[in-house]
Amino acid sequence: MMGAMRRFALYGLGLLLASALALTYTTTGRAKADSRVSHTCSATDHAFLDTARTNMAAIDLWGQEYLDGDMGAGDVAAESARAAKIVGSTAPTDPSLAQARTLLVAMFAEYRNAMEQRSKHRDSGDQIYHAYALANFAHNVLAKAAPALDKRGCDVSALI
């Protein structure tokens, strides 16, 4: 009876060690494989770039109109919410563009929050700071991916 239990415990320990070894091998193998990003330049990537480019230009225009007094803060907030929704509805297949999309949607949302604060005559400094930080993160992602994307036909220079 003791021999059977000892054998069962040894088999269990062997399975546990084999599982740990396999898990270690798998995770380190994936880390090495994922260290190089495989870029694409699909039709949906082009659609994202066009959409992001248009909405970035529009938000610059809205911000300038707000500063000139031609548009209210609430209007700019609504336009920023629309821009976040429009850019968020795109589906780039390239991993860097997908990451930039997430950052741009968050940037538009923070800009909307800032303009909502301004429409209530409150301080919007934190939200503006967050919006600019998100824009800088998106810039860094796109600048790093730009050479590889350019080789595949995706020009991200307008977003950098």
KOLKESE-678606 format. One line per field, with one value per residue (C-alpha): residue number from 1; residue in three letters; chain; x negated, y negated, z negated. Coordinates in steps of 0.02 Angstrom, whole numbers, plus 32768, in hexadecimal, padded with zeros to 4 digits. Each point is the difference from the previous one (the first is absolute). Layout:
BEGIN
seq: c(NUM|...)
type: c(ALA|...)
mol: c(A|...)
x: c(X|...)
y: c(Y|...)
z: c(Z|...)
This chain:
BEGIN
seq: c(1|2|3|4|5|6|7|8|9|10|11|12|13|14|15|16|17|18|19|20|21|22|23|24|25|26|27|28|29|30|31|32|33|34|35|36|37|38|39|40|41|42|43|44|45|46|47|48|49|50|51|52|53|54|55|56|57|58|59|60|61|62|63|64|65|66|67|68|69|70|71|72|73|74|75|76|77|78|79|80|81|82|83|84|85|86|87|88|89|90|91|92|93|94|95|96|97|98|99|100|101|102|103|104|105|106|107|108|109|110|111|112|113|114|115|116|117|118|119|120|121|122|123|124|125|126|127|128|129|130|131|132|133|134|135|136|137|138|139|140|141|142|143|144|145|146|147|148|149|150|151|152|153|154|155|156|157|158|159|160)
type: c(MET|MET|GLY|ALA|MET|ARG|ARG|PHE|ALA|LEU|TYR|GLY|LEU|GLY|LEU|LEU|LEU|ALA|SER|ALA|LEU|ALA|LEU|THR|TYR|THR|THR|THR|GLY|ARG|ALA|LYS|ALA|ASP|SER|ARG|VAL|SER|HIS|THR|CYS|SER|ALA|THR|ASP|HIS|ALA|PHE|LEU|ASP|THR|ALA|ARG|THR|ASN|MET|ALA|ALA|ILE|ASP|LEU|TRP|GLY|GLN|GLU|TYR|LEU|ASP|GLY|ASP|MET|GLY|ALA|GLY|ASP|VAL|ALA|ALA|GLU|SER|ALA|ARG|ALA|ALA|LYS|ILE|VAL|GLY|SER|THR|ALA|PRO|THR|ASP|PRO|SER|LEU|ALA|GLN|ALA|ARG|THR|LEU|LEU|VAL|ALA|MET|PHE|ALA|GLU|TYR|ARG|ASN|ALA|MET|GLU|GLN|ARG|SER|LYS|HIS|ARG|ASP|SER|GLY|ASP|GLN|ILE|TYR|HIS|ALA|TYR|ALA|LEU|ALA|ASN|PHE|ALA|HIS|ASN|VAL|LEU|ALA|LYS|ALA|ALA|PRO|ALA|LEU|ASP|LYS|ARG|GLY|CYS|ASP|VAL|SER|ALA|LEU|ILE)
mol: c(A|A|A|A|A|A|A|A|A|A|A|A|A|A|A|A|A|A|A|A|A|A|A|A|A|A|A|A|A|A|A|A|A|A|A|A|A|A|A|A|A|A|A|A|A|A|A|A|A|A|A|A|A|A|A|A|A|A|A|A|A|A|A|A|A|A|A|A|A|A|A|A|A|A|A|A|A|A|A|A|A|A|A|A|A|A|A|A|A|A|A|A|A|A|A|A|A|A|A|A|A|A|A|A|A|A|A|A|A|A|A|A|A|A|A|A|A|A|A|A|A|A|A|A|A|A|A|A|A|A|A|A|A|A|A|A|A|A|A|A|A|A|A|A|A|A|A|A|A|A|A|A|A|A|A|A|A|A|A|A)
x: c(8000|7F72|7FA6|809A|8017|7F48|800A|809E|7FA9|7F67|806C|805C|7F5C|7FBE|809C|7FF4|7F49|8023|808F|7F94|7F75|807A|804E|7F55|7FCB|80A1|7FFE|7F49|8019|8092|7FA2|7F77|807C|8063|7F66|800F|80A6|8040|804A|808B|804B|80AF|8097|8040|7F57|8012|80B2|7FC3|7F75|8079|807F|7F80|7FB1|80A8|8035|7F57|800D|80B3|7FD4|7F77|8081|8080|7F7E|7FD0|80B5|801A|7F68|8041|80AA|805A|8032|8033|7FAA|809B|7FFF|7F49|8022|808C|7F8F|7F76|8079|8032|7F49|7FDF|8093|7FCD|7F49|8036|806A|7F69|7FA8|7F49|7FAA|7F50|7FD3|7FB0|8094|8077|7FA0|8000|80BC|801B|7F93|8057|80AD|7FC9|7FB4|80A3|805F|7F8B|800E|80BE|7FF3|7F94|8079|8093|7FA2|7FE1|80B9|8026|7F79|7F95|7F47|7FD9|7F43|7FF8|8069|7F9C|7F5F|8043|8038|7F54|7FAA|806C|7FDA|7F46|800E|805A|7F78|7F78|8057|8019|7F50|7FB4|806C|7FF6|7F6B|8049|80AF|7FBC|7FAC|80AB|8059|8049|7FC8|8018|7FA2|809F|8022|7F51)
y: c(8000|7F86|8028|7FD8|7F59|7FD5|802B|7F96|7F6D|8011|8003|7F64|7FA7|8031|7FBC|7F5F|7FE7|8028|7F83|7F7A|8020|7FFA|7F5E|7FB0|8036|7FC0|7F55|7FDD|803A|7F89|7F6F|8015|8016|7F65|7F91|7FD6|7FB7|803C|7F68|8001|7F7E|803E|7FA2|7FED|7FB7|7F7F|7FDB|7FE4|7F8B|7F99|7FF9|7FD2|7F7D|7FAF|7FFE|7FBF|7F70|7FE1|7FF9|7F82|7F97|8010|7FCE|7F68|7FCF|800F|7F92|7F81|7FFF|8048|80A1|8027|807D|8070|8006|8031|8085|804A|7FFF|8055|8087|801B|800B|8082|8066|7FF4|802D|8087|8052|8021|80A8|7FF5|80A9|7FBF|8010|7F53|7FAE|805D|7FBD|7F51|800F|8028|7F6E|7F87|8033|7FE3|7F59|7FC7|8037|7F9E|7F68|8011|8009|7F63|7FA0|8038|7FBC|7F5D|7FF3|8007|7F7C|807E|8024|8077|8008|80B7|803A|7F98|8045|80B2|7FDC|7FBE|8093|807B|7FA2|800D|80BA|8018|7F98|806E|80A1|7FBE|7FB7|80A7|805F|7F7F|804A|80B0|7FC0|7F8D|8095|8054|7F67|7FB3|7F4C|7FC9|7F5B|7F98|8048|7FEA)
z: c(8000|7FD5|80A2|8068|7FA8|8016|80B9|8012|7FA9|8071|809C|7FC3|7FDA|80AC|8055|7F9C|802F|80B7|8002|7FAF|807F|8092|7FC0|7FEA|80AF|804C|7FAD|8027|80B3|8017|7FB2|8082|808E|7FCC|7FF1|80BA|8037|80A6|8058|8080|8071|8027|8042|7F4D|7FCF|808C|7FC7|7F4E|803B|8069|7F74|7F7B|8072|8022|7F49|7FC3|807C|7FCA|7F48|8026|805C|7F72|7F80|8066|8017|7F44|7FDF|8080|7FAA|8096|7FAA|7F4E|7F8F|7FFF|80BD|8002|7F7D|806C|809A|7F9D|7FC8|80B6|8033|7F7A|803D|80B7|7FE3|7F85|8086|806F|7FFA|8032|800F|7FE1|7F47|7FF7|8056|7F8C|7F6B|8049|801B|7F49|7FCB|8078|7FC5|7F4C|8033|8050|7F64|7F8E|8070|7FF6|7F42|8000|806B|7F94|7F69|805E|802D|7F44|7FDF|7FA3|800A|808E|7FE9|7FCD|8092|807D|7FB7|8016|80B2|802F|7FAA|8061|80A1|7FD9|7FDF|80A6|8055|7FB7|8036|80B1|800E|7FCF|807D|808C|8060|8005|802A|8087|8054|800A|8045|7F62|7FEA|7F4C|8011|7FF6|7F53|7FBD)
